[in-house]
Amino acid sequence: MCPREDSSAQRRFQGAISKHGNPRVRTVLVEAAWRLVQYQPTYKPVAKWLPVLAHPKTTRAKRKQIIVAIGRQFGVDWWRVRTRRCQAADLGLKTNPRHRPSRPHREPGKPRPPER
């Protein structure tokens, strides 16, 4: 999901999103965008487009177009989070620390404690 681009010298034009790139990644980003709309309404791109998505006269094609735009922005934002350029909370994403398994740190070479 890349924008078409035409640029030279000081001029830069970004056009519509094209279908270049890995189709599996595109699919995952679109599915993630649908989940973001459902579970992360405070995420900035979702908050921007939520009124249009919720409007009853918005067509199915327009909804899909908006979801692709949200998915593309999520891909960019996720890269920014993973490369430590920003925090997820700065983007309006909520994290749930309860779902992370809490394992105590153990030094290499030491045996694991017995299971209870």
Phi, psi and omega per residue, in radians:
M1 nan 1.521 -3.116
C2 -2.094 2.503 3.045
P3 -1.316 2.509 3.018
R4 -1.191 2.459 -3.067
E5 -2.323 2.435 3.044
D6 -2.320 1.938 -3.080
S7 -2.492 2.582 3.006
S8 -2.811 2.418 -3.124
A9 0.901 -2.092 -3.108
Q10 -1.586 -0.048 -3.082
R11 -1.689 2.321 3.116
R12 -2.458 2.209 3.110
F13 -2.196 2.212 3.044
Q14 -1.921 2.142 -3.093
G15 -1.700 -2.655 -3.101
A16 -1.200 2.775 3.117
I17 -1.295 2.287 -3.129
S18 -1.801 3.035 -3.115
K19 -1.704 0.513 3.093
H20 -1.301 2.689 3.098
G21 1.813 -3.087 -3.071
N22 -1.229 2.133 -3.124
P23 -1.121 -0.539 3.120
R24 -1.194 -0.706 3.108
V25 -1.151 -0.712 3.092
R26 -1.021 -0.790 -3.137
T27 -1.073 -0.778 -3.136
V28 -1.115 -0.721 -3.139
L29 -1.152 -0.660 3.110
V30 -1.183 -0.759 3.098
E31 -1.103 -0.709 3.100
A32 -1.103 -0.637 3.126
A33 -1.119 -0.715 3.088
W34 -1.083 -0.706 3.117
R35 -1.202 -0.631 3.093
L36 -1.076 -0.722 3.122
V37 -1.077 -0.674 -3.090
Q38 -1.346 -0.745 -2.965
Y39 -1.940 -0.241 -3.096
Q40 -2.245 1.117 -3.095
P41 -1.177 -0.223 3.128
T42 -1.538 -0.139 3.092
Y43 -1.097 2.282 -2.946
K44 -0.929 -0.870 3.109
P45 -1.109 -0.596 3.108
V46 -1.184 -0.784 3.138
A47 -1.069 -0.608 3.135
K48 -1.156 -0.739 -3.031
W49 -1.705 -0.132 -3.074
L50 -1.021 -0.728 3.104
P51 -1.057 -0.643 3.132
V52 -1.242 -0.726 3.130
L53 -1.122 -0.617 -3.092
A54 -1.425 -0.249 -3.106
H55 -1.181 2.294 -3.071
P56 -1.160 -0.390 -3.112
K57 -1.595 0.031 3.090
T58 -1.254 2.242 -3.088
T59 -1.310 2.834 3.115
R60 -1.076 -0.703 3.135
A61 -1.109 -0.712 3.126
K62 -1.167 -0.680 3.095
R63 -1.072 -0.752 3.126
K64 -1.114 -0.704 3.115
Q65 -1.086 -0.738 3.130
I66 -1.154 -0.698 3.133
I67 -1.119 -0.680 3.090
V68 -1.108 -0.699 3.104
A69 -1.125 -0.723 3.103
I70 -1.145 -0.727 3.118
G71 -1.086 -0.722 3.104
R72 -1.106 -0.801 3.138
Q73 -1.130 -0.624 3.101
F74 -1.128 -0.698 3.086
G75 -1.042 -0.759 3.104
V76 -1.134 -0.807 -3.110
D77 -1.159 -0.677 3.125
W78 -1.105 -0.682 3.070
W79 -1.077 -0.721 3.127
R80 -1.109 -0.681 3.118
V81 -1.204 -0.803 -3.092
R82 -1.174 -0.491 3.103
T83 -1.627 0.173 3.063
R84 1.074 0.588 3.061
R85 -1.498 -0.342 3.076
C86 -2.779 3.006 3.105
Q87 -1.742 2.668 3.120
A88 -1.067 -0.651 -3.132
A89 -1.129 -0.526 3.114
D90 -1.124 -0.449 -3.118
L91 -1.614 -0.057 -3.115
G92 1.586 0.198 3.114
L93 -1.559 2.360 3.088
K94 -1.663 2.375 3.057
T95 -1.878 2.659 -3.114
N96 -2.082 1.688 -3.090
P97 -1.210 -0.240 -3.133
R98 -1.141 -0.484 -3.072
H99 -1.499 -0.065 3.101
R100 -1.500 2.253 3.119
P101 -1.198 2.303 3.141
S102 -1.741 1.832 3.103
R103 -1.954 2.340 3.112
P104 -1.181 2.570 3.127
H105 -1.221 2.328 3.056
R106 -2.224 2.574 -3.125
E107 -1.362 2.565 3.122
P108 -1.081 2.467 3.109
G109 1.616 -0.307 3.110
K110 -1.524 2.498 3.137
P111 -1.243 2.733 3.105
R112 -1.296 2.592 3.058
P113 -1.202 2.661 -3.112
P114 -1.139 2.559 3.104
E115 -1.272 2.579 3.122
R116 -1.756 nan nan
